Amino acid sequence: MTQLKTDEDFDDEEGIESKRKRRILVPSIEYRTMKTKQKKKKIKELVTTIPTDKEGH
């Protein structure tokens, strides 16, 4: 589980709503980033396991 980022002070009238949105959005962005890294790693592993035709047939 990801930890929530620390809240920043908001000067606007929707400050409370902005904090709520920030708490919801930050973990999902980090989750997507992790999934992307995992996918890239899997693709890299697949590329390295594909046998190459060294004889040129």
N, C-alpha and C positions, 0 to 999 in steps of 0.2 A: 504494500500500500504506500502511495506517495504522500509525503507530508505537504501540507498546504503552505504556500508562500506567505510571508508576513504581510499584513495589510498595510497599505499606504494611506496617508490622510488625504481625504478628498475635500475640496473647497466648494464643489457644486451642490446644488440642492438635491441631486439624486445620489449623493454620496453613499448612502446605505445600500441602495440598489446596486450601485457600481461594485461595492465590496462583495455583495452576494454573487454577482456575475463573475467576478474575479475568482472567488473561491470555487465556483463550479468549473470554469474554463481552464484554469491552470493545470489541474491534474489530468484532464483529458488530453491537453496538448502534449504533456510529458508522456502520456500513455501512447499516443500516436507516434511520437518520436521513437520510443522504445520498439514498437512494432515495426517501424520502418527499418531500424537498425538490425532487428532480427531477420527481416526479410532479405536485406542486403547480404547478411552473413550467410543465410541459406543459399542464396544465389551464388555467392562466391564459392561455397563448398561444392555446389553442384558443378560449377565450371571447372574446378580443379579435379573432379572425379571423372570427367568425361574423357574417355580414351582418345588419343590422337592417332591418326594414321601416319606414321613416320616413314613408311615405305613408299608413299606417294601413289597408291593405287587408285 
